[in-house]
Amino acid sequence: DDEALAIFQRLRDQSARLGGDDNTATRFYDAQIAEIRLKDGDYAQILPIYEDNVRALRQSQGDNAPETRMMAQRLAGIYAAVGRYDEAEALLAGLITDPAVRDTETLALRNQRALLLWRPGEGREAVQMMAAVAADARDALGPSNPVTLLYLSNAGELALGEEMFDLALPVARQFAAGLDEQRIAPGALWIALLLSVLL
């Protein structure tokens, strides 16, 4: 990692000399350096890099540019990793320009936002949001789509863990129906646990 870090740092410095600190190539190298440091858990050095990159990308490319959205989503993950949940949630909420849009990126952002809202013992809103994401994924992608099944599984496991059986049971039924449509035996542990608790 030290060698890769040194290489990217040299490339970044050269790019900055040629095009300035805010050009796309320099920002790309900044992100690569941050990714290497992220593997080491060096959040103190990474956070300002991501914050600067998001700011610069918003100014140069706009809020809805794919690069800006990707960097902002990563920044939200770093905020969450250092316990700055409110900032992470607000950043993700800003990326969801239209919750009615059911493309895979918007569904993923909504799911990530719901996970950030979850707190042990206070998860009803997060579970409801995850169930809504799963329902939208089912409508947009189909009941047996792997993305739909993933979101149903996330919502069901969280609901079951929080003992919100009123929310877990419908999700479990939808999950089982999606698995049945794919001709996969519903062997997910949380379905078995849920049914054993309820029956």
DRENBAMI-967741 format. One line per field, with one value per residue: residue in one letter; x, y, z of N, C-alpha, C in turn. Coordinates in nm, 2 decimals. Layout:
code <- c(A/...)
nc1 <- c(X/...)
nc2 <- c(Y/...)
nc3 <- c(Z/...)
cac1 <- c(X/...)
cac2 <- c(Y/...)
cac3 <- c(Z/...)
cc1 <- c(X/...)
cc2 <- c(Y/...)
cc3 <- c(Z/...)
This chain:
code <- c(D/D/E/A/L/A/I/F/Q/R/L/R/D/Q/S/A/R/L/G/G/D/D/N/T/A/T/R/F/Y/D/A/Q/I/A/E/I/R/L/K/D/G/D/Y/A/Q/I/L/P/I/Y/E/D/N/V/R/A/L/R/Q/S/Q/G/D/N/A/P/E/T/R/M/M/A/Q/R/L/A/G/I/Y/A/A/V/G/R/Y/D/E/A/E/A/L/L/A/G/L/I/T/D/P/A/V/R/D/T/E/T/L/A/L/R/N/Q/R/A/L/L/L/W/R/P/G/E/G/R/E/A/V/Q/M/M/A/A/V/A/A/D/A/R/D/A/L/G/P/S/N/P/V/T/L/L/Y/L/S/N/A/G/E/L/A/L/G/E/E/M/F/D/L/A/L/P/V/A/R/Q/F/A/A/G/L/D/E/Q/R/I/A/P/G/A/L/W/I/A/L/L/L/S/V/L/L)
nc1 <- c(0.08/0.20/0.37/0.18/0.05/0.25/0.29/0.04/0.04/0.25/0.15/-0.08/0.04/0.17/-0.05/-0.18/0.01/0.00/-0.28/-0.41/-0.55/-0.82/-0.90/-1.04/-0.88/-0.69/-0.86/-0.95/-0.71/-0.68/-0.90/-0.82/-0.60/-0.72/-0.88/-0.69/-0.59/-0.83/-0.85/-0.67/-0.80/-0.78/-0.94/-0.93/-0.75/-0.87/-1.14/-1.13/-1.04/-1.24/-1.45/-1.36/-1.33/-1.60/-1.71/-1.57/-1.64/-1.91/-1.91/-1.78/-1.90/-2.16/-2.44/-2.57/-2.41/-2.26/-2.00/-2.00/-2.21/-2.13/-1.90/-2.01/-2.18/-1.99/-1.87/-2.08/-2.08/-1.83/-1.88/-2.07/-1.92/-1.75/-1.93/-2.09/-2.38/-2.61/-2.51/-2.44/-2.68/-2.83/-2.68/-2.72/-2.99/-3.01/-2.91/-3.11/-3.31/-3.56/-3.78/-3.97/-3.87/-3.76/-3.51/-3.21/-3.00/-3.13/-3.29/-3.09/-2.97/-3.18/-3.21/-2.96/-2.98/-3.19/-3.07/-2.89/-3.05/-3.14/-3.14/-3.06/-3.34/-3.49/-3.59/-3.82/-3.90/-3.68/-3.71/-3.96/-3.90/-3.71/-3.88/-4.05/-3.87/-3.81/-4.06/-4.09/-3.88/-3.97/-4.19/-4.07/-3.86/-3.94/-4.07/-3.89/-3.64/-3.29/-3.20/-3.44/-3.50/-3.27/-3.32/-3.57/-3.48/-3.30/-3.48/-3.65/-3.47/-3.39/-3.63/-3.71/-3.50/-3.55/-3.78/-4.02/-4.27/-4.51/-4.42/-4.23/-4.35/-4.52/-4.31/-4.15/-4.32/-4.34/-4.07/-4.04/-4.22/-4.09/-3.86/-3.98/-4.08/-3.84/-3.78/-3.64/-3.57/-3.71/-3.49/-3.39/-3.25/-3.38/-3.65/-3.73/-3.68/-3.87/-4.11/-4.11/-4.13/-4.37/-4.56)
nc2 <- c(-0.12/0.12/0.17/0.20/0.42/0.61/0.62/0.71/0.96/1.09/1.10/1.26/1.50/1.58/1.61/1.82/2.02/2.06/2.10/2.21/2.21/2.16/2.02/1.75/1.51/1.55/1.54/1.28/1.13/1.22/1.09/0.82/0.81/0.86/0.63/0.43/0.50/0.47/0.20/0.15/0.25/0.52/0.76/1.03/1.16/1.11/1.21/1.50/1.51/1.38/1.55/1.79/1.70/1.64/1.90/2.04/1.89/1.93/2.21/2.21/2.02/1.99/1.89/1.66/1.51/1.20/1.14/1.32/1.23/0.97/1.02/1.17/0.98/0.80/0.97/1.00/0.74/0.74/0.94/0.81/0.60/0.73/0.81/1.03/1.04/1.20/1.39/1.21/1.10/1.33/1.40/1.18/1.20/1.43/1.34/1.19/1.27/1.24/1.05/0.89/0.78/0.48/0.36/0.16/0.29/0.49/0.34/0.20/0.41/0.50/0.27/0.26/0.50/0.44/0.24/0.40/0.54/0.36/0.27/0.07/-0.06/0.15/0.13/0.14/0.33/0.31/0.04/0.05/0.23/0.07/-0.15/-0.02/0.05/-0.21/-0.28/-0.10/-0.18/-0.44/-0.38/-0.24/-0.40/-0.66/-0.94/-1.15/-1.07/-1.04/-0.80/-0.71/-0.92/-0.90/-0.65/-0.71/-0.91/-0.76/-0.58/-0.76/-0.91/-0.70/-0.61/-0.84/-0.87/-0.65/-0.73/-0.66/-0.79/-0.74/-0.60/-0.77/-1.02/-0.97/-0.90/-1.13/-1.31/-1.20/-1.23/-1.51/-1.57/-1.45/-1.61/-1.85/-1.81/-1.80/-2.06/-2.14/-2.29/-2.16/-2.10/-1.91/-1.81/-1.62/-1.63/-1.88/-1.84/-1.64/-1.76/-1.96/-1.82/-1.69/-1.89)
nc3 <- c(0.00/0.07/-0.15/-0.36/-0.27/-0.28/-0.56/-0.65/-0.52/-0.65/-0.91/-0.86/-0.77/-1.01/-1.18/-1.05/-1.08/-1.36/-1.42/-1.20/-0.86/-0.86/-1.09/-1.28/-1.31/-1.10/-0.88/-0.91/-0.85/-0.59/-0.47/-0.51/-0.35/-0.10/-0.09/-0.05/0.20/0.34/0.36/0.56/0.77/0.83/0.90/0.98/0.80/0.56/0.55/0.52/0.25/0.10/0.16/0.04/-0.22/-0.29/-0.26/-0.47/-0.70/-0.70/-0.76/-1.01/-1.18/-1.11/-0.90/-0.98/-1.14/-1.23/-1.11/-0.90/-0.74/-0.68/-0.53/-0.32/-0.21/-0.11/0.08/0.26/0.36/0.50/0.68/0.83/0.93/1.11/1.30/1.25/1.19/1.14/0.95/0.75/0.68/0.60/0.37/0.20/0.18/0.03/-0.21/-0.31/-0.54/-0.63/-0.47/-0.59/-0.81/-0.94/-1.00/-1.00/-0.87/-0.71/-0.55/-0.41/-0.27/-0.11/0.05/0.18/0.32/0.49/0.64/0.78/0.94/1.13/1.46/1.74/1.90/1.82/1.57/1.40/1.20/1.02/0.94/0.82/0.61/0.47/0.40/0.23/0.03/-0.06/-0.15/-0.36/-0.52/-0.59/-0.74/-0.95/-1.05/-1.03/-0.85/-0.80/-0.85/-0.79/-0.65/-0.54/-0.37/-0.20/-0.07/0.05/0.22/0.38/0.51/0.64/0.81/0.98/1.09/1.22/1.40/1.56/1.68/1.55/1.46/1.32/1.10/1.00/0.92/0.67/0.50/0.51/0.39/0.13/0.05/0.06/-0.15/-0.37/-0.37/-0.42/-0.68/-0.82/-0.79/-0.57/-0.27/0.03/0.24/0.41/0.71/0.87/0.80/0.88/1.16/1.21/1.15/1.34/1.57/1.54/1.51)
cac1 <- c(0.00/0.29/0.42/0.07/0.02/0.36/0.27/-0.07/0.08/0.33/0.06/-0.16/0.12/0.19/-0.17/-0.20/0.10/-0.05/-0.42/-0.46/-0.60/-0.97/-0.93/-1.10/-0.77/-0.63/-0.96/-0.94/-0.60/-0.71/-0.99/-0.74/-0.52/-0.82/-0.92/-0.58/-0.59/-0.95/-0.82/-0.59/-0.89/-0.73/-1.05/-0.89/-0.69/-0.96/-1.26/-1.12/-1.02/-1.37/-1.53/-1.31/-1.37/-1.75/-1.73/-1.51/-1.72/-2.04/-1.89/-1.73/-1.98/-2.30/-2.49/-2.63/-2.31/-2.23/-1.89/-2.03/-2.30/-2.05/-1.81/-2.10/-2.22/-1.87/-1.85/-2.18/-2.03/-1.73/-1.95/-2.13/-1.81/-1.70/-2.04/-2.16/-2.49/-2.70/-2.45/-2.45/-2.83/-2.86/-2.61/-2.79/-3.13/-2.99/-2.88/-3.24/-3.37/-3.70/-3.80/-4.06/-3.79/-3.73/-3.40/-3.14/-2.92/-3.21/-3.33/-2.97/-2.95/-3.29/-3.18/-2.85/-3.03/-3.27/-2.98/-2.83/-3.15/-3.16/-3.07/-3.12/-3.46/-3.57/-3.58/-3.94/-3.89/-3.59/-3.76/-4.06/-3.83/-3.66/-3.99/-4.09/-3.77/-3.83/-4.19/-4.07/-3.79/-4.05/-4.28/-3.99/-3.77/-4.00/-4.06/-3.78/-3.51/-3.20/-3.20/-3.56/-3.48/-3.18/-3.39/-3.66/-3.40/-3.25/-3.59/-3.70/-3.38/-3.39/-3.76/-3.71/-3.41/-3.62/-3.91/-4.13/-4.33/-4.61/-4.36/-4.15/-4.43/-4.54/-4.18/-4.11/-4.41/-4.29/-3.94/-4.07/-4.29/-3.99/-3.78/-4.06/-4.08/-3.71/-3.77/-3.54/-3.63/-3.69/-3.41/-3.33/-3.27/-3.48/-3.79/-3.75/-3.70/-3.99/-4.23/-4.11/-4.17/-4.51/-4.65)
cac2 <- c(0.00/0.24/0.19/0.25/0.55/0.70/0.64/0.80/1.09/1.15/1.13/1.37/1.62/1.61/1.65/1.95/2.12/2.08/2.15/2.27/2.12/2.12/1.95/1.61/1.41/1.56/1.49/1.13/1.08/1.24/0.98/0.70/0.82/0.84/0.49/0.35/0.54/0.41/0.06/0.16/0.31/0.65/0.85/1.17/1.22/1.08/1.29/1.63/1.48/1.36/1.68/1.88/1.65/1.66/2.04/2.07/1.82/2.01/2.33/2.19/1.93/1.99/1.79/1.53/1.44/1.06/1.14/1.39/1.14/0.86/1.07/1.21/0.85/0.75/1.06/0.96/0.62/0.78/1.01/0.70/0.52/0.81/0.84/1.15/0.99/1.30/1.44/1.11/1.09/1.45/1.39/1.08/1.25/1.53/1.27/1.13/1.39/1.21/0.92/0.81/0.72/0.34/0.30/0.09/0.38/0.56/0.23/0.18/0.53/0.50/0.16/0.31/0.60/0.37/0.17/0.50/0.59/0.26/0.27/-0.04/-0.03/0.27/0.10/0.12/0.42/0.25/-0.08/0.09/0.28/-0.05/-0.22/0.06/0.03/-0.34/-0.28/-0.03/-0.27/-0.55/-0.32/-0.19/-0.50/-0.79/-1.00/-1.25/-1.00/-1.05/-0.68/-0.71/-1.02/-0.84/-0.55/-0.78/-0.98/-0.66/-0.53/-0.87/-0.93/-0.59/-0.62/-0.96/-0.84/-0.55/-0.79/-0.60/-0.90/-0.69/-0.57/-0.88/-1.12/-0.95/-0.90/-1.27/-1.37/-1.15/-1.29/-1.65/-1.57/-1.43/-1.73/-1.96/-1.78/-1.84/-2.20/-2.16/-2.32/-2.05/-2.15/-1.80/-1.83/-1.53/-1.67/-1.99/-1.79/-1.56/-1.85/-2.03/-1.73/-1.65/-2.00)
cac3 <- c(0.00/0.07/-0.29/-0.44/-0.22/-0.33/-0.70/-0.67/-0.48/-0.75/-1.02/-0.81/-0.77/-1.15/-1.23/-0.99/-1.15/-1.50/-1.43/-1.08/-0.76/-0.88/-1.22/-1.26/-1.29/-0.96/-0.79/-0.92/-0.77/-0.44/-0.43/-0.50/-0.22/0.01/-0.08/0.01/0.34/0.40/0.40/0.69/0.87/0.86/0.87/1.00/0.68/0.45/0.56/0.45/0.11/0.04/0.17/-0.06/-0.36/-0.31/-0.29/-0.60/-0.80/-0.71/-0.83/-1.15/-1.26/-1.06/-0.80/-1.04/-1.22/-1.17/-1.02/-0.77/-0.67/-0.63/-0.42/-0.21/-0.14/-0.03/0.19/0.35/0.43/0.59/0.80/0.92/1.00/1.22/1.39/1.21/1.13/1.09/0.83/0.65/0.64/0.52/0.24/0.12/0.15/-0.08/-0.34/-0.36/-0.59/-0.65/-0.42/-0.67/-0.92/-0.89/-1.07/-0.90/-0.79/-0.62/-0.45/-0.32/-0.18/-0.01/0.14/0.26/0.41/0.59/0.73/0.86/1.04/1.22/1.59/1.82/1.98/1.77/1.43/1.32/1.08/0.93/0.89/0.73/0.49/0.40/0.34/0.12/-0.08/-0.11/-0.23/-0.49/-0.60/-0.64/-0.85/-1.06/-1.10/-1.02/-0.71/-0.78/-0.89/-0.67/-0.58/-0.46/-0.26/-0.10/0.01/0.14/0.33/0.48/0.59/0.72/0.92/1.07/1.16/1.31/1.51/1.65/1.72/1.49/1.38/1.23/0.98/0.95/0.85/0.53/0.43/0.50/0.28/-0.01/0.03/0.02/-0.28/-0.47/-0.38/-0.49/-0.82/-0.87/-0.76/-0.46/-0.14/0.12/0.35/0.48/0.86/0.94/0.77/0.98/1.29/1.22/1.15/1.47/1.68/1.53/1.51)
cc1 <- c(0.09/0.34/0.30/0.04/0.13/0.33/0.15/-0.04/0.16/0.24/-0.03/-0.09/0.14/0.07/-0.21/-0.12/0.05/-0.19/-0.48/-0.52/-0.75/-1.00/-0.97/-0.99/-0.71/-0.73/-0.97/-0.83/-0.62/-0.80/-0.91/-0.66/-0.61/-0.86/-0.81/-0.58/-0.72/-0.93/-0.74/-0.68/-0.85/-0.83/-1.02/-0.83/-0.79/-1.08/-1.24/-1.10/-1.15/-1.46/-1.49/-1.34/-1.52/-1.77/-1.69/-1.59/-1.85/-2.02/-1.86/-1.83/-2.13/-2.33/-2.52/-2.53/-2.27/-2.11/-1.92/-2.12/-2.22/-1.96/-1.89/-2.15/-2.11/-1.85/-1.96/-2.14/-1.92/-1.79/-2.01/-2.03/-1.75/-1.81/-2.11/-2.28/-2.58/-2.64/-2.46/-2.59/-2.87/-2.80/-2.68/-2.93/-3.12/-2.96/-3.01/-3.32/-3.52/-3.73/-3.89/-3.99/-3.74/-3.61/-3.31/-3.05/-3.01/-3.26/-3.21/-2.95/-3.06/-3.26/-3.07/-2.89/-3.11/-3.18/-2.91/-2.92/-3.17/-3.08/-3.14/-3.23/-3.54/-3.58/-3.70/-3.94/-3.80/-3.64/-3.87/-4.01/-3.78/-3.76/-4.04/-4.00/-3.79/-3.95/-4.16/-3.98/-3.87/-4.14/-4.19/-3.91/-3.83/-3.98/-3.95/-3.65/-3.42/-3.19/-3.32/-3.55/-3.38/-3.25/-3.50/-3.59/-3.35/-3.36/-3.64/-3.60/-3.38/-3.52/-3.76/-3.61/-3.46/-3.75/-4.03/-4.20/-4.44/-4.55/-4.28/-4.23/-4.46/-4.42/-4.14/-4.20/-4.37/-4.16/-3.96/-4.13/-4.19/-3.90/-3.85/-4.07/-3.95/-3.69/-3.65/-3.61/-3.61/-3.62/-3.35/-3.36/-3.37/-3.62/-3.82/-3.77/-3.83/-4.11/-4.23/-4.16/-4.32/-4.61/-4.65)
cc2 <- c(0.13/0.27/0.25/0.39/0.65/0.72/0.73/0.94/1.16/1.19/1.25/1.50/1.67/1.67/1.79/2.06/2.15/2.14/2.21/2.17/2.07/2.06/1.80/1.51/1.42/1.51/1.33/1.07/1.11/1.13/0.85/0.70/0.80/0.70/0.40/0.38/0.48/0.27/0.05/0.21/0.45/0.76/1.00/1.24/1.20/1.18/1.43/1.62/1.46/1.48/1.78/1.83/1.67/1.81/2.08/2.01/1.89/2.14/2.31/2.11/1.93/1.88/1.66/1.46/1.30/1.07/1.21/1.30/1.03/0.91/1.11/1.08/0.79/0.84/1.03/0.83/0.65/0.85/0.91/0.63/0.60/0.86/0.97/1.11/1.09/1.36/1.34/1.10/1.21/1.44/1.29/1.13/1.35/1.46/1.20/1.24/1.36/1.06/0.83/0.74/0.58/0.28/0.24/0.18/0.45/0.46/0.21/0.29/0.53/0.39/0.20/0.41/0.54/0.30/0.28/0.55/0.49/0.28/0.15/0.01/0.09/0.25/0.10/0.21/0.36/0.13/-0.05/0.15/0.16/-0.13/-0.15/0.05/-0.11/-0.35/-0.21/-0.11/-0.38/-0.50/-0.29/-0.31/-0.64/-0.85/-1.10/-1.20/-1.01/-0.92/-0.67/-0.80/-0.97/-0.74/-0.61/-0.85/-0.88/-0.61/-0.64/-0.90/-0.82/-0.59/-0.73/-0.93/-0.74/-0.60/-0.72/-0.70/-0.85/-0.65/-0.68/-0.99/-1.09/-0.95/-1.05/-1.34/-1.33/-1.21/-1.43/-1.66/-1.55/-1.54/-1.84/-1.94/-1.81/-1.99/-2.23/-2.19/-2.21/-2.10/-2.04/-1.82/-1.74/-1.57/-1.79/-1.94/-1.72/-1.66/-1.93/-1.95/-1.70/-1.77/-2.08)
cc3 <- c(0.00/-0.07/-0.37/-0.39/-0.27/-0.48/-0.72/-0.63/-0.58/-0.87/-0.98/-0.82/-0.92/-1.21/-1.18/-1.05/-1.29/-1.50/-1.31/-0.99/-0.79/-1.01/-1.19/-1.24/-1.15/-0.86/-0.79/-0.84/-0.62/-0.39/-0.42/-0.38/-0.10/0.02/-0.02/0.16/0.41/0.44/0.53/0.80/0.91/0.82/0.88/0.88/0.56/0.44/0.49/0.29/0.04/0.05/0.06/-0.20/-0.39/-0.34/-0.43/-0.71/-0.82/-0.79/-0.98/-1.24/-1.22/-0.97/-0.86/-1.13/-1.15/-1.07/-0.89/-0.69/-0.60/-0.51/-0.30/-0.13/-0.06/0.09/0.30/0.43/0.53/0.71/0.89/1.00/1.12/1.32/1.36/1.13/1.07/0.96/0.71/0.59/0.56/0.38/0.15/0.08/0.03/-0.21/-0.39/-0.41/-0.61/-0.60/-0.50/-0.78/-0.86/-0.97/-0.96/-0.81/-0.68/-0.51/-0.36/-0.22/-0.08/0.09/0.23/0.36/0.52/0.69/0.83/0.97/1.15/1.35/1.67/1.91/1.93/1.61/1.34/1.20/0.98/0.86/0.79/0.60/0.41/0.33/0.22/0.00/-0.14/-0.20/-0.37/-0.58/-0.66/-0.75/-0.97/-1.13/-1.10/-0.89/-0.69/-0.82/-0.77/-0.59/-0.49/-0.34/-0.16/-0.01/0.10/0.25/0.43/0.57/0.68/0.84/1.02/1.15/1.26/1.43/1.61/1.71/1.67/1.40/1.29/1.10/0.91/0.87/0.71/0.45/0.41/0.39/0.14/-0.05/-0.02/-0.11/-0.39/-0.48/-0.45/-0.64/-0.89/-0.85/-0.67/-0.33/-0.04/0.24/0.43/0.63/0.92/0.91/0.87/1.12/1.31/1.23/1.28/1.58/1.67/1.54/1.63)
